[in-house]
């Protein structure tokens, strides 16, 4: 029988993950033989035999925020209004920050990195976003056949374990490449751009995926999903496992960050913690999908988008630091001069610093211009990205060894010497005084 073709206009599609979900739902109809979805055009081409009911198709996708319509015009607020709302949220968050700082509830920033608690929070935020809700929707597609706690547990266990496993693999890759300031700079720039554009997308200022969406991981996911349909009993576990390849900006940002750590086990732990952050809401995904209908949910996403945007700016600051172009650390690094003990031995100023898993201690050192400096860096934990030491002004770009690492320089031609790890996450400076 000859195949018929119908082009369906679908409201609500906005990213590659939407394409995966729509195709997954439409494929449940036996007389539909092929589906080509395009989120940019907000449409799906359906190739089928016999007849299809648009209303029945709508019943499958409507619970996830999509709907087939004969004609629809996407209403988008003017750019000025979107920017005004964006900066309004920025001002609101800044006022909250000032209040918390006045109450001493805000820790001081000595370096900027994604801590494990922050990665867990990012996982929670990701599980509320529309793209990550796709992971939940895919879970619902298998849960509808076997809806019980065991199915949910199997899906999330597969997800968490796969994130640990692939984090380990990419961590080994990062370890092999970490001793390169260029590699670290590329990764840091990638993280910053991904976070900035993801934040703008969530805040509804600019949808980067509409113009630059890359669906490489989406194709990997679709391939494995088709293979898994042959094994229905093991489907929940392995479907959860391959969600690692879902095209999600949050996941991809953390993946790049974890690879840049240059520590396989730590990379695996970071990815696992991110996945654990998504578990609570994915376990109650029906409730989450209902919450998405309320207007307050959309404002919540916009606030989260602004926060993600500023995380991206922080990483762009890290990128600048790698090339000695960062002039923002004066707002984050405190000049604790009284804590720095400078010794003078044989006419040289001796300064000491320790490198461990928490970064550099102290991260601000003070010397005088009149004598040469002997800088002793004690490596206690040099397995992560903090083990690759970059001092652009002094031309230092090398891996630290365990124990003493000695650097000597004449400070008379400098006023300040910034330094950082290979990705600019851990950093500090030497202040030169007259």
HUVEN-V262306 format. One record per pair of residues at least 12 apart in sequence whose C-alpha atoms are under 8 Angstrom apart, sorted by sequence separation. I is the first residue (numbers start at 1). J is the second residue. If there is no record, write none. Layout:
BEGIN
I,J
I,J
END
This chain:
BEGIN
23,35
34,46
35,47
258,270
387,399
388,400
417,429
418,430
23,36
33,46
34,47
139,152
258,271
387,400
416,429
417,430
23,37
32,46
33,47
34,48
54,68
225,239
351,365
387,401
416,430
417,431
22,37
32,47
33,48
394,409
416,431
417,432
32,48
33,49
139,155
254,270
255,271
415,431
416,432
31,48
32,49
225,242
254,271
415,432
19,37
31,49
224,242
349,367
382,400
414,432
415,433
19,38
31,50
382,401
19,39
31,51
32,52
254,274
382,402
412,432
18,39
31,52
221,242
379,400
381,402
411,432
16,38
221,243
340,362
349,371
351,373
353,375
355,377
379,401
380,402
16,39
348,371
349,372
350,373
351,374
352,375
353,376
354,377
355,378
356,379
379,402
380,403
15,39
221,245
342,366
347,371
348,372
349,373
350,374
351,375
352,376
353,377
354,378
355,379
356,380
357,381
378,402
379,403
393,417
14,39
15,40
220,245
221,246
340,365
342,367
347,372
348,373
349,374
350,375
351,376
352,377
353,378
354,379
355,380
356,381
357,382
378,403
379,404
393,418
13,39
14,40
340,366
348,374
350,376
352,378
354,380
355,381
356,382
377,403
378,404
379,405
391,417
392,418
13,40
218,245
337,364
355,382
357,384
359,386
377,404
378,405
391,418
392,419
14,42
217,245
218,246
336,364
337,365
376,404
377,405
391,419
13,42
217,246
218,247
335,364
337,366
357,386
376,405
377,406
390,419
391,420
12,42
217,247
333,363
334,364
335,365
356,386
376,406
389,419
390,420
11,42
26,57
216,247
333,364
355,386
375,406
376,407
389,420
390,421
10,42
25,57
215,247
355,387
374,406
375,407
389,421
390,422
9,42
10,43
214,247
374,407
375,408
388,421
389,422
9,43
10,44
26,60
374,408
386,420
387,421
388,422
8,43
9,44
25,60
373,408
374,409
386,421
387,422
7,43
8,44
25,61
372,408
373,409
385,421
386,422
7,44
8,45
372,409
373,410
385,422
7,45
8,46
372,410
373,411
385,423
6,45
7,46
22,61
371,410
372,411
5,45
6,46
371,411
386,426
5,46
6,47
369,410
370,411
371,412
5,47
369,411
370,412
4,47
5,48
368,411
369,412
3,47
4,48
367,411
3,48
4,49
3,49
4,50
2,49
1,49
198,249
198,250
12,65
13,66
12,66
195,249
11,66
12,67
194,249
195,250
10,66
11,67
10,67
11,68
10,68
11,69
195,253
9,68
10,69
194,253
8,68
9,69
8,69
9,70
11,72
8,70
9,71
191,253
9,72
11,74
190,253
191,254
367,430
369,432
363,427
364,428
365,429
366,430
367,431
368,432
369,433
370,434
191,256
363,428
364,429
365,430
366,431
367,432
368,433
369,434
190,256
191,257
360,426
363,429
364,430
365,431
366,432
367,433
368,434
324,391
359,426
360,427
364,431
366,433
322,390
324,392
359,427
360,428
187,256
188,257
322,391
323,392
324,393
187,257
322,392
64,137
187,260
184,260
158,236
159,237
163,241
158,237
162,241
157,237
158,238
159,239
161,241
162,242
155,236
156,237
158,239
159,240
160,241
163,244
154,236
155,237
158,240
159,241
162,244
178,260
154,237
155,238
157,240
158,241
159,242
178,261
152,236
155,239
156,240
157,241
159,243
175,259
178,262
151,236
155,240
159,244
174,259
175,260
177,262
151,237
154,240
155,241
173,259
174,260
175,261
176,262
171,258
172,259
174,261
175,262
167,255
170,258
171,259
174,262
175,263
170,259
171,260
173,262
174,263
175,264
171,261
172,262
174,264
167,258
171,262
172,263
167,259
171,263
172,264
142,235
143,236
171,264
142,236
170,264
171,265
324,418
169,264
171,266
333,428
168,264
171,267
139,236
167,264
168,265
170,267
171,268
321,418
322,419
167,265
168,266
203,301
204,302
321,419
322,420
168,267
202,301
203,302
321,420
139,239
167,267
168,268
202,302
203,303
322,422
139,240
167,268
203,304
322,423
166,268
167,269
202,304
203,305
322,424
164,267
165,268
167,270
202,305
203,306
321,424
164,268
167,271
201,305
202,306
319,423
135,240
163,268
164,269
167,272
199,304
200,305
318,423
319,424
164,270
199,305
200,306
318,424
164,271
198,305
199,306
318,425
135,243
163,271
164,272
199,307
163,272
199,308
200,309
315,424
198,308
199,309
315,425
135,246
161,272
198,309
160,272
163,275
196,308
197,309
18,131
21,134
195,308
196,309
17,131
195,309
196,310
160,275
196,311
15,131
18,134
21,137
25,141
132,248
159,275
160,276
195,311
196,312
17,134
21,138
86,203
131,248
195,312
196,313
194,312
266,384
86,205
192,311
193,312
192,312
263,383
191,312
192,313
262,383
263,384
82,204
83,205
192,314
262,384
263,385
82,205
156,279
192,315
193,316
261,384
262,385
126,250
191,315
192,316
261,385
260,385
79,205
156,282
189,315
123,250
156,283
188,315
189,316
122,250
188,316
188,318
189,319
152,283
188,319
185,319
119,254
185,322
181,322
136,282
135,282
137,285
133,282
136,285
123,273
127,277
119,270
123,274
127,278
122,274
123,275
126,278
127,279
133,285
120,273
121,274
123,276
124,277
125,278
128,281
116,270
119,273
120,274
123,277
124,278
127,281
119,274
120,275
122,277
123,278
124,279
127,282
120,276
121,277
124,280
133,289
116,273
120,277
124,281
119,277
120,278
128,288
260,423
40,210
39,210
40,211
129,301
125,304
15,209
14,209
15,210
14,210
16,213
15,213
16,214
20,218
16,215
17,218
16,218
20,222
112,314
112,315
112,318
178,385
180,388
179,388
181,390
178,388
89,303
86,302
90,306
181,397
89,306
180,397
180,398
179,398
86,306
179,399
111,332
110,332
111,333
109,332
110,333
108,332
109,333
110,334
64,289
63,289
17,246
17,247
16,247
17,248
188,423
187,423
188,424
185,422
184,422
185,423
184,423
185,424
184,424
181,422
180,422
181,423
179,422
178,422
111,359
110,363
113,425
112,425
113,426
111,425
112,426
111,426
111,427
110,427
111,428
110,428
END
